[in-house]
Amino acid sequence: MAAFSLLTVEHYFAANYPSGIFEGSFCDIGAFFNCDSSAYSTISALWGVPVGFFGLILGGLVALGAVFPSESFERTNKTLSLLNMLGVVALLVYSVVFLGSLCLLCSGFYAFSLLSYLLFWRYGLERDGGLRRRWLSPSAKLLATAFVITAVGAWGVAEYHEARREAQSGGAAARAVEQFYSLEPVPWPSFISPYRTARSTDRFDDAPIRIVEYADLLCPDCRFLSEQLAKLEEEFAGKLNIAFQFFPLEARCNDVVDKDLHPGACELSYVAAYDPDLFLEIHDEIFENFQLAKTSAEWRRELSRRHGVEAAAEDSVTHALVHRMIETGREYGRTSAEFAHGIRSTPTMIINNRMIIGTLPYAQLRAIFQALVDEAEGTDRRFMENWEETD
């Protein structure tokens, strides 16, 4: 429990405050089995403290109870194991149902937490009697001590969290720019989507920052990236073109990758693509009502009726256009030594002919965008020239 909790804490900081482009994606196996969704979710941290820290404390208490056994220690750990089991089940359900993904590191903690609970249930003290006697009779002194240790440790982790957040605007951002320029250039897809989430110029190629965003409207990480890009669009107004390349991870319309993760994603792609003038409005409405879009077929039908695009479901022209964008995913066979395949999951961005699989925190994307603008305007690439390796 302690070991897996420590790994989840490390991944939380690696994903949210990476020192490079690839660091935060070491356990990103695919769209379902990945840790990034949980690391970016709203429940990944409480008051600036990664939830894995609390698992680390629980694992440590179980270990101490085994090394220094006593009746009061076991009763306290037994109570905590019940509370932890309920929390683990809630987190597992939230991850699978609402995030649509499963973190492998979290799964390790879940498995050992449930095993710990079962061991207390089967072999622990007070195996008979009511709920209070069996599970809710901890030592007040030990419980208070554990609370104080947890609170002090959480304060320290929260301070570290704030320091890492502030550091993103410094060396880590510069290193991301350095690694971005070291990526092997890739060609643009043979067909670039006419649908734009950001449009600075009529011609896609005329903006200093040009992005082809392979995305799924039911992908939580795509929603996160959309929020990041919306902030950057305001900051880099007039300098940013983003083409939304439909890539729903549903076998009904996408056979480029062997995934069928988001039922309804094809339907929503057709709805959003049917009328170019309504695309951005529908795109934003889907992400603003993400859970309804993901779980309610009736909400998706009502979305079509509300915008007058019911014909999208059977429109062969719209289907062919979306499929044409999906097919361009086959054009990327191998992008780097780290990744054996090109478009294998969403989001995937091609930024000025360099591919980034997944997304990055705001500060790092901003640094990359600023470097591209500086390059286009012929000014010094200050993020590159001032970059210096530091501890």
N, C-alpha and C positions, 0 to 999 in steps of 0.2 A: 504493500500500500504506500509506504513512504517513498520507495524508489520510483514508482510510476507517477506519484504526485510531483516529485521533484522534476521528473522529465516533462510533465505537463506545464509546470511553471517555467522551465527553461524554454519550452516551445512557445509559450505565450509571449515572452519577451523577444524571442527570435522572430516571431511572425509580426508582431506589432512594432518592434524597433530593431529590425535586422541591420547588420553591418554591411550587408551586400544583397544582391538580387536573389541569390539562391538559398540563403541561409534559412529563411522561414518556411521552406517547402520540403524539408527533408523527409517528412512522413506524408507528403501529398501523393498518395498512390493513384488516386483518381477522383472523380467528382463525388463519389459516396464515401470511400475510405480515405478521408483526409482530416487533418487536424486544424486546418486554417479556418474552416467555418466556425468551429467552436471558439477558436482564438479571437476571431473578429466579432463574435456575437455579444449581445448586450449583457449576458449572464456570465461572461468569461471572467469578470472581476467584480468585486463588491467594494465600493469606496476606494478604488485604486489597488485592491489586493486581489491577485489571481486566486480563483476558487481552489486551485491545486494546493495553495499554501495550507488551507484548512485540512485537506486530506493528508498533507505531510505531518501535521500535528497529530491527527488521529492515528496514523500509522506508527508514529513515534510512541504514542501512549500504549498501543497494543504491544509493541516491542518491549517497552519498559515493564509492562505488566508481566511479560513472560520471564524477564530477567530478575525482577524483584517481585515475586508473587505474594499477594496477600488477599484476604477476603474483600476488604474495602476497595482495593485497586480493581479486583475482578468485577465487583458489582458496578463500579463506575464505568469501566470499559464496556461492560455488557449494556448499560444504558446508552452509552455513546454509539455502540455498534447498531442498536436499533434505530436511533435517529439518523445515523449515517446511511443505513440501508434504505430508509425512506427517501433520503436526499438523492441517493444514487439512482433509485428507480425513477424519480422525478427528472433528473438530469438526462437519463438514458431516453426516456420518452420524449422529452423536449428536443434532444439532439436528432432522433430519428424522425419524429413526426413533424416538427416545426422547422428544423434546420435542414432536414433531408440528407444528413451525413452522419458518419460515425468516426470519432477520433480513436485511433488505435491505442494511443497512450492512455486516454481516458478509459478505454475498454479494459485495459490491464488493471487500473484502479478499481473499476466496477467489479471485475471478477474476484479480486482478492478481498474487497469489502464484503461482497455477498458470502464468500467462504468464511470470513471472520465472523459474520453474523451467524452462519449455520453452525460453526464450531461452538460459539457461546450458547446457542439454542440447544445443541445436542449434548454437550459435555460440561456446560457452565454450572455455576452454583444456582440453587433455587430453581430447579427444573419443574417444580410443581407449584400450584397456587395460581392466583389471579395475575393480571397484567402488572399491577403495581409491585407486587412482591417479586415477580420473576424478572421484570425489566426496568422498573422505575424506583430503584432503591440505591442510588449512588451515594458515595461519601461526599458530604457537603464540602469538607476541607479539600479533598482532591479535586472536586469539580471547580471550586473557586480558584485553586492554584492553576489548573489547566486554563481557565478563563483568563487569568492575569498573564500567563505566558503567551497565550494566543494573541491577546490584545497588544502586548508589547512587541511581539514579533510582527504582527500585522502593521503596526505603525512604522516599523523599520522598512518593511516591504513596500508600503505606500510611498515612503520617502524615496526609496530606490526607484520606484515606478516613475515618480515625477522627474527624477534626475535623468532617467532614460528618455522620457518624453522630450525634455528640453534639449538633450543631446542630439536628437534627430535633425535639428536644423544646422548642425555643425558637421563633424567628421563623417558620421554615417551617411548623410545625404551626399557629401562629396564622393564618398567611396561608391555609392550607388551610381553616380554619374560616370565615374571611372570604369566601372564594370559594364555599364550600358554601352559605352563606346567600344568596349572590348568584345562585345557580342558579334558573331558573324552575321553580316547583312543577309537578309532574305528578300526575295522579290515580292512585289505586291501580288495579291491573288489575281487570277486572270479576269475576274469580275468583281468590282468593288460596289458594294451596296449603294443604291441611290438614297437610302434613308439616313438622315443625319440627326444625331443628338446634339451636335454643335456645328454651326455653319458660319464661318467667317468670310469665305469667298465662294463664288459660284463654282469655280473649278476646284476640285479636291486638292490638286497638287500645288495650288498657289499659296497655301498657308504655311507659315514656318513650322507648325506642329501638325502632323498628319497621323491619324490613328485609324486603323481598321480594327474594330472591336468585335471579335467572335463572342456572342453572348446568347444566353438562354433567359427568357423572361420569367422563368420559374427557378432560376439559380440564385441562391442567397448571396453568394460571393459577387455575382453580377450586380445585384442590388447595391451591395456595399461599394463596388467600384463606381456605379452610377452616381452615388452620393459624393464620392471623392471628385469625380470628373466635373460634377455640377459646380463645386466650389472653385475648381481650377479654371472652368470656363469664364467665371466672373473675373478672376485675376488676370487671365490671359485673353481678355476680350479682343476680338479682331485678329487673333493669331492662331486659332485652333479650329481644325476640321476633324470631326469624328464620324466615321461611317459605321453604322450598326449592322454588322454582318450576322444575320439570323443563323443560329446554330443550336436548335432545340435538342436536348438530350432525351429524345423519345424515339423508339424504334419505328413508330408509325410513319415518320417522314424522314428519319435520319439513319442511314446505314453506314455512314462514314466511320463512326465509332461504335463499338459493341456495348452500348449502354441504353437502358430504358428506365431512366431514373425519374423523369418528371412527366407523369401523365397529364395531358392538357397543354403541354408546351407547344406542340405542333398547332393545336387549335388557336392558341393565343398568338402565335407567329402569323398565321393567316389573317386573324382579325386586325393585328397591328399593321400588316403590310398591304391590306386591301386598298386603302385610300391614303396615298402619300401625304395629303394635307392633314390627315388626322393622326398620322403615325406618332408624333411626339406627344400629343395629348394622351393617346391610349397607352403609350409606353410609360409615361409618368403615372397614370392612374393605376396601372397594374402594379408598379413598384410601391405606390402609396397604400395599396390594399393587398399586400403581398400574400398574407395568410389566406384571405378569401380567394384570391386568384389560384392559389395552390391547392386548396381543399374543396372548393365549391364549384361543381360543374354548372349549377344554376347561376352563380355569380358571373361565370364566364359567358353564359348565354345572354344574361341580362346586359352585360357589357356590350355585346354585339348589337342587341336591340337598341340600347341607349344611343349608340353612335350610328345606327342605321347601316351596319355592315354585315347583316345576317348572311348575305350572299357569299361572304368570304369562305364559308365552310365548303362550298361546292365550286368555287371559282377556279377554273383550270389555269387561268393566266397567273393568278396570285400564287397558286401552288407551284407552278413551274418557276416563278421568280424566286420564291423562298428556297426551292430545291436547288436552283442554280447557285445560290450563295452557299448552301450546305456543301455542295459538291466541291467547292474550292478548298475545303478542308483536306481533301485527298492530295493536294498539290505540295504539301509539306511533309516529307518523309522523315527527315532527321534534322534537328535544329542545332544540337550541341551534344557534347559528351554526356551531359547530365540527363538529357531526355532523348529517348530512342524514337519518339514519335513527335509529329508536329502538332496539329490541332487535335488534342486528345481529350480536352475538357474545357469548361468555361469558368471564368472568362480567360480568353487569350488575346493579347493585344499585339499588333504590329505597329510600332511607333517609329516613324521615319525609317522603315525597312529593317528594324530590329525587333525580334520577337520576345515578349515577356509572357510567360505562362503564369496565370494567376494575377494577383494585383499587388500593390505596394502601399504602404502608408502615405498619407497626404504629403508629408515633408519630403519624402524621397521622390515621389512623382513630380512635385513642384520643382525640385532641384534639376531633374532631368529636363523638364519643360523649359526652365530658364536657360539651361545650357544650350538647348536647341534654338531658342530665340536669339541668344547671343551669337551663336554660330551663323544664323541666317542674316543677322544684321551686321555681321563683319566685326563685331566687338570681341574683346578678349573673352575666352571661355574661362571665366574666373573660377568656376567650380573645379575645373581641371587643373589650371595653372597653380592654384593655391592649395591643391590637395596634398596632404602630407600624412604619412603613416604615423599614427600615434597609438599609445596604449589605451 
